[in-house]
Amino acid sequence: MLYEDLHRRYGSYVSQRLRSELTPAEFKEIEIESLPDWLEAKAEIAHENYRQLLSNPLATPEKDINATGEACRRWRRIEDLSYTIAIAEGPTVHVLAG
């Protein structure tokens, strides 16, 4: 039901991106009405995780380079989704959904 509601509100591109970028547990957490704020919060958390990995003076480059790269990719993907949803949340969404 959630996927269908997302598809109806945002279209196939956005709903598929959300489904593929988020973990199954995160996808289940989504509440459509608060999706922009939820994604923004997730992006902030991902950014903070990335910054913590970068600032770790005890990190071993061989071991942590993959974790740092993945944290950066995660942050950028979630931030991009947040931006995409913000654009999609234009006036037409409220007319179509309401």
C-alpha positions in Angstrom: 0.0 0.0 0.0 2.8 2.4 0.9 4.6 1.9 -2.5 1.3 2.5 -4.3 0.6 5.7 -2.3 4.1 7.0 -3.1 3.7 6.1 -6.7 0.4 7.9 -6.9 1.8 11.0 -5.2 5.3 11.3 -6.7 5.3 9.0 -9.7 7.3 5.9 -10.6 10.8 7.5 -10.6 10.6 8.8 -7.1 8.8 5.8 -5.6 11.4 3.4 -7.2 14.3 5.5 -5.9 12.9 5.5 -2.4 12.4 1.8 -2.5 15.9 1.1 -3.8 17.8 3.6 -1.8 16.3 3.0 1.6 16.6 -0.2 3.7 13.4 -2.2 4.1 13.2 -1.0 7.7 13.5 2.6 6.7 11.0 2.2 3.9 8.5 0.9 6.4 9.1 4.0 8.6 7.9 6.4 5.9 4.9 8.5 6.5 4.0 10.3 3.3 2.8 13.5 4.9 6.1 13.9 6.7 8.4 12.5 4.0 10.4 15.7 3.2 11.2 16.3 6.9 12.0 12.6 7.5 14.4 12.5 4.6 16.0 15.8 5.7 16.6 14.3 9.1 18.1 11.1 7.6 20.4 13.2 5.4 21.6 15.1 8.5 22.3 11.9 10.4 24.1 10.4 7.4 26.2 13.6 7.1 27.1 13.5 10.7 28.2 9.8 10.4 30.4 10.7 7.5 32.0 13.6 9.3 32.7 11.4 12.3 34.4 8.9 10.1 36.5 11.6 8.5 37.6 13.1 11.8 38.6 9.8 13.5 42.3 10.1 14.1 42.6 6.4 15.0 41.1 5.2 11.7 43.3 2.8 9.7 43.2 3.9 6.0 43.0 0.4 4.6 40.1 -0.6 6.8 38.1 2.6 7.0 38.4 3.9 3.4 35.5 1.7 2.3 33.4 2.7 5.3 34.1 6.4 4.7 33.3 6.1 1.0 30.0 4.3 1.7 29.1 6.8 4.4 29.7 9.6 1.9 27.6 7.8 -0.8 24.8 7.2 1.7 24.8 10.9 2.7 24.7 12.1 -0.9 22.0 9.6 -2.0 19.7 10.6 0.9 20.4 14.3 0.4 19.6 13.9 -3.3 16.3 12.1 -2.5 15.4 14.8 0.0 16.0 17.4 -2.7 14.0 15.4 -5.3 11.0 15.1 -2.9 11.2 18.9 -2.1 10.9 19.6 -5.8 8.1 17.0 -6.2 6.3 18.6 -3.3 5.3 21.5 -5.5 1.7 22.9 -5.5 0.5 20.2 -8.0 1.2 17.4 -5.4 -1.3 19.0 -3.0 -3.9 19.5 -5.7 -3.6 15.9 -6.9 -3.4 14.4 -3.4 -6.0 16.6 -1.9 
